[in-house]
Amino acid sequence: MKRKKSKIVVLSGAGISAESGLGTFRDKGGLWDKHDINDVATPEAWRKNPELVLEFYNMRRELVLEAKPNQAHSALVRLERYFDVQIITQNIDDLHERAGSKNILHLHGEILFAQSILNTEKVYPVKGSRIELGDLAPDGGQLRPHVVWFGEAVPKMIDAEQIMKEADILIVVGTSLNVYPAANLVYACPPHAEKYIVDLNELSTAKQKNLHHLKGKASEKLPELVDQLIQESKN
Ligand code: NAD
């Protein structure tokens, strides 16, 4: 039996994959502690040193291929038996897919895919784990990671906003809501929707965004929330 209030939208970020061994961006020891964003994740970085950019993503791709979904990813799959679930993820890993979730929109691209520098719309699966300088798309353009770099447009924002508008329940998980325009998506969610945020840390703007904070690890707090929602759907 599906709950009458049945559309659940999940907005996930790097924190949901942290316990799978994939570093977040801003936490201590995170990716930006080790790399300057301007050197590896901007169009300027690509123009200046494409080899370094490719190496950064090759290294991250290898980590993604080794990682496994954790209990937070699996909990969202369970939810699908009772609700209409749509995931909007800022993550470029494929752990939601490998856990078995069906409806996933990747706002910032997917690291296991490449795109041509001549055409951003066509994507190609990366062969093996690496993209090298000289690897070309069928249109003759150099391949680059299919990820949205800082300073680039986010083409999937319009679709994501539309999905948000239909939410009866919003679950935000493992994101500092610091990256824009993704962070604005929360405001597209209808005022009547129940809104939760699962995160180790309290977000200073959580109250203002009307998000009920469930403090703790995604692998513990998200399964608890999922069980609670499933239980309520049966009552
Ligand atoms: P962020 O690093 O800004 O925030 C991570 C959030 O996760 C923090 O609020 C932190 O408190 C929380 N967190 C960390 N470990 C947690 C855990 N075990 N349980 C619950 N919460 C936990 O990341 P963001 O908000 O996603 O935004 C930054 C960008 O990072 C996104 O655009 C995304 O593309 C990119 N990113 C993706 C990956 C990935 O694909 N796995 C990894 C790193 C960064």
Boltz pocket constraint, residues with backbone or C-beta under 6 A from the ligand:
constraints:
  - pocket:
      binder: B
      contacts: [[A, 12], [A, 13], [A, 14], [A, 15], [A, 16], [A, 17], [A, 18], [A, 19], [A, 22], [A, 23], [A, 24], [A, 25], [A, 26], [A, 27], [A, 30], [A, 31], [A, 90], [A, 91], [A, 92], [A, 93], [A, 108], [A, 173], [A, 174], [A, 175], [A, 176], [A, 177], [A, 178], [A, 179], [A, 198], [A, 199], [A, 200], [A, 201], [A, 216], [A, 217], [A, 218], [A, 219]]
      max_distance: 6.0
